[in-house]
Amino acid sequence: MSRTNLVRPSRDGDQFHYLWAARRCLGLLSAQSDLVAISIEGPSPDERAGEPPISVGEEVIDIAEYFGSEDFQEARLVRYMQLKHSTLHASEPWTASGLEKTIQGFTKRYQELLRTFSTDELAAKLQFWFVTNRPIVSDFAEAVADAAAETIPRHPYELQKLERFSSLDGDFLTAFLKLLHFEDRQDDYWNQRNILFQDVSGYLPDTDVDAPLKLKELVNRRALSEGEQNPTITKMDVLRALSTDERLLFPAPCLIESLDGAVPRAQESDIMRAIFGAAAPVIVHASAGVGKTVFANRIAQGLPDGSTCILYDCFGNGQYRNASGYRHRHRDALVQIVNELAAKGLCHLLIPSSHADAPSYVRAFIHRMNQAATLVRLTNPSSFLCIVVDAADNAQMAAEEIGEARSFVRDLIREKMPDNVRLVFRLFVKFSGNAGGNG
């Protein structure tokens, strides 16, 4: 075999590493996870606040994940991972001898950490992962499982290998092996690339071929010499790689003041019953000064337990007509609503894209409504996901003033929603958009 043909499979391994790590980085965007940083090619330099970093065993750490904090002392969980990929021998199982250096490296780091932390402390917050597209030979995997479970070993000879590789025995070996995880038979690098594109698309309103490539490039740079001083990736890094930031994720926050102790109007119970029974968007309209905005603020209080209510403010203290404060566009309103739900852990973030058009945002919105509606219903089968759009007519007015045919309101009001989702539009005057609903 030529030298070139030997080098190419090695490059495949690098791509597997970068693609797999890029997919893990998307976990930084989840409100349901306390993942705060991912370090590439070694542990985080901030793992030991104010103290020299631990270098022992770092050669087998391709990725380190930190949950809760990058400081090992404060972290809820630290996960060290080594990744191995094979193109030429993908179906050939890893034997004990093939894993010897990995076991030795992980063990050395474990023993070094025992100088600072107790066995129980490490058991609660430390994991070692071996990740590969190849299978692990069953005898060795079973020997690890038996020793970790403190059961009679099915493969005593394999257990002896573990003792020799790790220089541990008895309770210390058992404690270490409880932390060891084999993640074998992972998709190869080619499939990892396809899966990364699918994973990233779940956060975007449309197909963007550049976004996954930018995320992978972020990982690649952290693996190079330029990332030696700063090998970690945070949520902000991922957002920047996807051409956004926190401000763009929440472009139109609600500016309506919450009025504690507001007196309910006599019609409130009737309107709430209409909302509960509505099969189409509910439109609330009345003259000025009768308390429509106050009612919009109070809807959440009248929903069944387990319900979620998002109030979107189209007026924005009068900023809705300013170019710097537009609230009528799909990329403002739908992104704001979705990401408030995402912050509650009910759906994926919606990352705005300069390539996306209005229908793309609507489709992404509907998809996330389905995600959120499902999770809300799991809390209480009688609960609702309620989206209240206050001053919806102001959104349409702003769109028409700048020559746009429609605001997000006109599109959203015609869409079919999951049966436990309720849309409520509060208007100053009666809406003329030919939509169903209740006045």
N, C-alpha and C positions, 0 to 999 in steps of 0.2 A: 504494500500500500504506500502511495506517495506521501510525502510530508504534508502536502496541501490537504489530502483527504484525512489526515490525522488531526489537523488544525481545525477543520470545519466542525467536526462534532464537539470540539472544545468550545467553539464559539456558540454552538447551540446551547451549551450549558449556561453560558453567560446570559443569553437571551431568556432562558427559562427563569433564571434568577431575577432579572430585571422585571419581567412580565409578572411573575408571581408576586414580587414585592409591590409592584404598582397596584395590583388588585387589592392587596392588604391595605394599602394607603387609603383606599376609599372608605375603610372603616373609621377613619378619622372624621368623616363627615356625618356619622350617625349620632343622633341625639340619644339613642338607646345604649350607646357604648361609652365607657370612660377612657377609651384609648386616646392618649395625648401625644404620643410621639413614636416614630419608627426609626431606628438607627440602621444604616446600611454599612456593611463590612465592619462589623465590630460593635461593641456596646456604646451607649451614649457617653460623651465626655462629662455630662452632668449627673452621672449615676451616683457619684459620691460627693455631695455638696461640700465644698471647701477642703476636700482631701484629694490626694493623688488617685487617679483611676486605677482600677485593678486590671492589669494586663494579662494575668494568668488565664489561659484558655481562650483568649479573644480570637485566636487564629481559626477556631471552628465556628465562630459566630458570624454568619452571613447576614442575618437580620435579627434585631432585638426590638421587641414591642414593649411599650410601657403604658400601663393602665393606672390612671389616677395621678401619677407623677413620674417624672424622669429620675427623681431622687429615689434610689432603691429603698431607703429607710421609710419614705412616705408612700411609696407605690402600693397599690392594691395587688397588682400582678406584674411580674416581669417574665417575659417569654424569650428565651434564646433559641435561635433556629439555625440549623445548617441545612443547605439545599444541595442536592446532588441530582444531576440529570445525565441520562445516557441516551444517545441516538443509536449507537451500534448494538447495545446490549439491553434494550429497554425491557425485554421480557425475562432477563436473567436475574434471579433473586439475589439480593444482598446476603452474603454469608457473614458469620461472626467476624472472620478475619478482615472482611472489607469494612466493617464498622469499628475496628479496633481503635483507630486514631480519633474517631468521633467520640467514642466512649471515654477515651483517655482525656481528651480536651474538656469535655463536659464535667468529668469527675474532678479534674484539677481546679476548675472554677468553683465547683460546689464546695470542695475542701477549703478553698481560700475564703469563700463567703462564710463558712462555718467559724472562721476566726472572729467574725463580727456578729453573726446572727445564730440563734439556736436552731436545732433541727426542726422544732415545731414552727418557728417563724418562717423558715424557708419552705416548709411543707405547705404553708398557707399562701405563699406569694411567688413561688418560683416554678418555672417549667422549662424543660429542655425538649426541643422538637427536632427530629430528623425527618426532612421532607424530600421525597424523591419520586420520580416517575416509575422507578423499578419496584417490584415487590420485595418484601423482606422474607427471607427463608423462614418457614413456619416454626421449625424447632427452636430457633433463636428467639423469635418473637414470643413464643410460648414460655420459654425459660425466663424472659424478662417479666412476663405477666405473672407467672407462678411466684417468682421471688418477691415481686411487689405486693402480691396478695397474701404472702406468707403461707402458701400451700405446699404440699409435697411436690417437689420438682418432677416434672415428666421427663426432663432431659438433663440429668445431672452433669453430663459432660459439657453441655452448653453453659450451665451455671458456673462450672469451673472456669470457663473462658471469661465470663463476666467478672468473676473475682480477680482473675489475672489482669484483665484489661484495666479495671478500675482501682486495683489495689485496695479494695474494700471487701468486707465480709460482714456477716451477721446483720445486726440492726442498721448499721451504717449503709450497707449495700441495699437493704430493703428500702430505707428512707430515700436514697438516691434514685432507685429504680421507680419509685412511686411518682417521681417528677419527670420521667423519661417517656416521651410519646413518639410513636412511629406514624408518620403521615405518608404512607407509601401509595403506589399506583396513582399518583397525581397525573393530570393531563400533561402531555408533552408540550414543548415550547410552542409548537405551531397552534395547538388548541388553546394554550394559554393566551396567545395573542387574540384569537377570536373571542374568547371569553372576556378578556379585558375590554374589547370594543363593546360587547353586550353590557357589561357591568357599568361602564362609563355612560353609555346611552341611557341607562336607567335614571341618571341624574340630570339629563339635558332635555330640552323640549323637542329636539330634532336630531337627526344623524349628523355628527360632526367628526369627520375622519381625523382631524388634527388633535382633538382633545386627548384621546388615549395615547397618541404618540408623544404629546407634551408631558403627560403624566409619567410615561416610561422614561422619557429623557430626564425628568427630574430625578428619578431613581438612579439612572446612569451617571449623572453628574455627581451625585453623592458617593458613588462607588469609585470615582476617580480621585486623583491626588488633590484636586481642588476641594473635595469634600472631606479631606482629612481632619481639618479643624472643626468642621460643622457637618457631621455625617447624618444628623437627624432630620426627619421630615415631620412637620406639624400640620394641623388643619389649615393654617394660613398658607403654607407652602402649596398644599394641594389646590386650594381655591385659586391661588395665583397661577398655577399651572393650567387651570381650567379657565383662565382669563376672567376671573371675578374676584370679589372680596366680600366681607361681611356687609358692607353698605349696600352693595348691589343685590344681596340676597334678601334684604328687607328695605326695598326702595320707597315704600309708602306707609310708614307706621301710622297707626291710629292716633289722631290728635284730639279725639273727643274726650273730654274730662269725665271721669266716673263720678256720678253724683250719689253719694251714700245717703240713704234715708229719703230718696225721692218717693213721692206719693204716687201710687199706681192710679192710672186713669180708669174710669168705670168700664171702658170698652176693652181693657187689657185681657181679661179672661176670655172674652169672645174671640179676640184675635188669636190668642194662644191656642184655643181649640181649633181654629181654622188652620193654623200652622201645623198642628199635629195631624189633622186629617187631610191635608192638601196633597194632591197628586201632581200638582204643577206649582211653579213659583208663586209665592204669596207677595202681592204688591200692596203696600200700605201707603196711602196718600191722604193728605188733609191740608187744611189751610195753615198758615204760619202761626206759631205760638200755641198749638194745642198739645205739644209734647211728643212729637214723632221721634226725635232723636233720643229723648229720655226713654221712650219705650224701646227703641232699638238697643239701648244699653241694658235694659232690664230683661230682654228675652232669655238670656242665659239662665237667669234665676228661676224661670218658669219651666225649664226643660226637665225631663225625668233624670233620675240619678244615673251617672255614667255617661251622660251626654257631653258633647263638646260643642262650643259655640265660638265662632270667629266673627268679629265685627270689623268690616272694612269701611274705611272712612274716605268717601269720594271727595268731600269738601276740603279737608285738610286745612282748616282755619282760613279758608279763602285762597290758598296757594294753588288750587287745582287748575287755575288758568295761567299760571306762571310756567315758563319753559323749564325752570329749575325744579318745579314741584308737580309736574303732570302726574295724575292718578287715574287717567282714563284708559291708558294703553294696556294691552294684554301683558306686556313684559313688566309692567309695574304692578297692576292689581292681582293678576293670577299668581305671580311669583310671590308677592307679599302674603297672600292667603295661604298658599301651599306651604311656604316655609314657616309660617306660624304653626301650622299643623305638624310639620316635620320637627319643629322644636319641642313638640309634645310627644315625639316618638311615634306618630301615627302614620307617617309616610316618608318616602324619599324626599330629600331636598330637590328643589327645582332650580338649577343653575342657569341663569339667563345666558342666551347666546345671540350674538350679532347676526347669525345666519338664520335664525328662526323667524317664521312669519306668524301671523295671528292664529291660523288654524292649528299650527304646531303647538302653540301654547295652550290652546283649548284642549287638544287631544291629551297633552301631558297633564293638564289639570284634571280631566275626567279620570284618567288612569289613577291619579293620586287620590281622588275622591273615593274610588273603589277600594284602594288600600286602606284609607282612613276609616271608611264606613264599616269595613269588615272588622277592624280592630275595636272600634267603638261598640259594635254589636256583641263582641265577645265579652265585654264588660257587663253589659245588661241588654238582653234581647229587645227590651222596650226603649232603649236609648236612641237618641238622634244625633246626627252630625248636622249642625245648623250654621249656614253661612249667611250673615246679615250684611247687606250692602246698603250703607247709609248715604243719602243724597245721591242716589243713582242717576237722577236726571242731570245733575251737575256734570257727571262724567260724559254723558252724551253731548251736553252743551259745549264742553271743552273740546271734544273731538271735532264737532262741526265748526267751531271757531277757527281751527287751524286747517280746515279743508279735508278732514278725514271722514270717511263715510260712516264709520261706526265706532263706538267704544266697546270695551269688553262686555258691557252690560247687555247690549243687543245680541251678542253671540251667546253669552252664557244663559240668558233667559230662555233660549230655545233648545238648550241641550237636555237630554234625558239623564237623570241622575239615579244612583242607587236608591232603592225604596226607603231607606232610613235616612236619606239626606234631605234637608229642607233648605230651600233658598228663599230668603226674604229680602225684598227690595223696598227701601223707604224712599218715597218721592215727595217732592214739594207739591207738584201738580200731577194729575193722572197721566200715566205713561201711555204713549201712543204707539207702542211697538208691536201690537197685534199678538201679544203673548197671552197664554191662559193665566188663571190665578184668581185671587180674591182681592177685592178692593177694600 
